[in-house]
Amino acid sequence: MSDALLVIAIMSALWGVVSAVMIADFLQKRGTKIRWLFLRVMILKYIGQYRDVTRQETGRTGPLFYSYVIAMNLALVTAIVGLVLRAS
């Protein structure tokens, strides 16, 4: 069971990475200079910018924001539960 949860955690983390790259690409198309080398460090800034830009354009937060947040939270929770189950 713990191995399955750890696999889900890894897949969720990859889902979050894909969402982050899509957010950066979205912002780059709208004129924001993206530092691809530092994406891992700057992603929280870019997520906030994405939320603000999509709210200005459509009046709602864009779906990639929720995709990233859900993926990272799922990865965190499943990794913790998987590690706890493995330890016991």
C-alpha contacts under 8 A as a table, 3 or more apart, distances in Angstrom:
res1	aa1	res2	aa2	distance
1	M	4	A	5.24
1	M	5	L	6.45
1	M	82	G	7.56
1	M	85	L	7.76
2	S	5	L	5.09
2	S	6	L	6.20
2	S	81	V	7.52
2	S	82	G	4.30
2	S	83	L	6.76
2	S	85	L	5.58
2	S	86	R	5.57
3	D	6	L	5.08
3	D	7	V	6.20
3	D	82	G	6.78
3	D	86	R	7.93
4	A	7	V	5.08
4	A	8	I	6.25
4	A	82	G	7.79
5	L	8	I	4.99
5	L	9	A	6.16
5	L	78	T	5.42
5	L	79	A	6.54
5	L	81	V	7.31
5	L	82	G	5.09
6	L	9	A	4.88
6	L	10	I	6.27
6	L	78	T	6.47
6	L	79	A	5.38
6	L	82	G	5.52
6	L	83	L	7.62
7	V	10	I	5.13
7	V	11	M	6.18
8	I	11	M	5.07
8	I	12	S	6.00
8	I	75	A	7.06
8	I	78	T	6.78
9	A	12	S	5.08
9	A	13	A	6.16
9	A	74	L	6.78
9	A	75	A	4.06
9	A	76	L	6.85
9	A	77	V	7.81
9	A	78	T	5.33
9	A	79	A	5.28
10	I	13	A	5.08
10	I	14	L	6.29
10	I	75	A	6.68
11	M	14	L	5.09
11	M	15	W	6.19
11	M	75	A	7.71
12	S	15	W	4.90
12	S	16	G	6.22
12	S	71	A	5.02
12	S	72	M	6.56
12	S	74	L	6.36
12	S	75	A	5.02
13	A	16	G	4.98
13	A	17	V	6.29
13	A	71	A	6.33
13	A	72	M	5.97
13	A	75	A	5.57
14	L	17	V	4.97
14	L	18	V	6.27
15	W	18	V	5.20
15	W	19	S	6.22
15	W	68	Y	7.51
15	W	71	A	6.08
16	G	19	S	4.97
16	G	20	A	6.09
16	G	67	S	7.10
16	G	68	Y	4.85
16	G	69	V	7.62
16	G	71	A	5.11
16	G	72	M	5.84
17	V	20	A	4.99
17	V	21	V	6.25
17	V	68	Y	7.79
18	V	21	V	5.19
18	V	22	M	6.20
19	S	22	M	5.05
19	S	23	I	6.13
19	S	64	L	6.00
19	S	65	F	7.95
19	S	67	S	6.40
19	S	68	Y	5.44
20	A	23	I	5.04
20	A	24	A	6.21
20	A	43	I	6.79
20	A	47	I	7.80
20	A	64	L	7.97
20	A	68	Y	6.60
21	V	24	A	5.08
21	V	25	D	6.12
22	M	25	D	5.01
22	M	26	F	6.08
22	M	64	L	7.52
23	I	26	F	5.04
23	I	27	L	6.27
23	I	46	Y	7.26
23	I	47	I	6.97
23	I	50	Y	6.60
23	I	64	L	6.51
23	I	65	F	7.78
24	A	27	L	5.16
24	A	28	Q	6.06
24	A	34	I	6.57
24	A	46	Y	6.67
25	D	28	Q	5.00
25	D	29	K	6.23
26	F	29	K	5.36
26	F	30	R	6.67
26	F	50	Y	7.80
27	L	30	R	5.08
27	L	31	G	6.53
27	L	32	T	5.38
27	L	33	K	7.92
27	L	34	I	7.69
27	L	46	Y	7.74
27	L	49	Q	7.83
27	L	50	Y	6.58
28	Q	31	G	5.19
28	Q	32	T	4.82
28	Q	33	K	5.99
28	Q	34	I	6.16
29	K	32	T	7.33
34	I	39	L	7.76
35	R	38	F	5.49
35	R	39	L	6.14
35	R	42	M	7.92
36	W	39	L	4.99
37	L	40	R	7.93
38	F	41	V	5.38
38	F	42	M	6.02
39	L	42	M	5.05
39	L	43	I	5.49
40	R	43	I	5.64
41	V	44	L	7.53
42	M	45	K	5.45
42	M	46	Y	6.40
43	I	46	Y	4.94
43	I	47	I	5.99
44	L	47	I	5.09
44	L	48	G	6.36
45	K	48	G	5.29
45	K	49	Q	6.31
46	Y	49	Q	4.94
46	Y	50	Y	5.98
47	I	50	Y	4.99
47	I	51	R	6.18
47	I	65	F	6.47
48	G	51	R	5.11
48	G	52	D	6.25
49	Q	52	D	5.08
49	Q	53	V	6.04
50	Y	53	V	5.15
50	Y	54	T	6.06
50	Y	62	G	7.49
50	Y	65	F	7.28
51	R	54	T	5.40
51	R	55	R	6.11
51	R	61	T	5.30
51	R	62	G	6.36
51	R	65	F	6.55
52	D	55	R	5.15
52	D	56	Q	6.21
52	D	61	T	7.47
53	V	56	Q	5.13
53	V	57	E	6.17
54	T	57	E	5.01
54	T	58	T	5.78
54	T	59	G	6.94
54	T	60	R	6.33
54	T	61	T	5.49
54	T	62	G	5.43
55	R	58	T	5.41
55	R	59	G	4.29
55	R	60	R	4.59
55	R	61	T	5.16
55	R	62	G	7.35
56	Q	59	G	5.67
56	Q	60	R	7.82
58	T	61	T	7.81
61	T	65	F	7.05
62	G	65	F	5.83
62	G	66	Y	7.46
63	P	66	Y	5.40
63	P	67	S	6.16
64	L	67	S	4.74
64	L	68	Y	6.08
65	F	68	Y	5.39
65	F	69	V	6.30
66	Y	69	V	5.06
66	Y	70	I	5.85
67	S	70	I	5.41
67	S	71	A	6.02
68	Y	71	A	5.19
68	Y	72	M	6.14
69	V	72	M	5.38
69	V	73	N	6.12
70	I	73	N	5.22
70	I	74	L	5.96
71	A	74	L	5.17
71	A	75	A	6.09
72	M	75	A	5.01
72	M	76	L	6.15
73	N	76	L	5.08
73	N	77	V	6.14
74	L	77	V	5.25
74	L	78	T	5.97
75	A	78	T	5.42
75	A	79	A	5.91
76	L	79	A	5.27
76	L	80	I	6.20
77	V	80	I	5.27
77	V	81	V	6.17
78	T	81	V	5.12
78	T	82	G	5.79
79	A	82	G	5.03
79	A	83	L	6.04
80	I	83	L	5.20
80	I	84	V	6.12
81	V	84	V	5.07
81	V	85	L	6.10
82	G	85	L	5.18
82	G	86	R	6.10
83	L	86	R	4.98
83	L	87	A	6.15
84	V	87	A	5.17
84	V	88	S	6.41
85	L	88	S	5.32
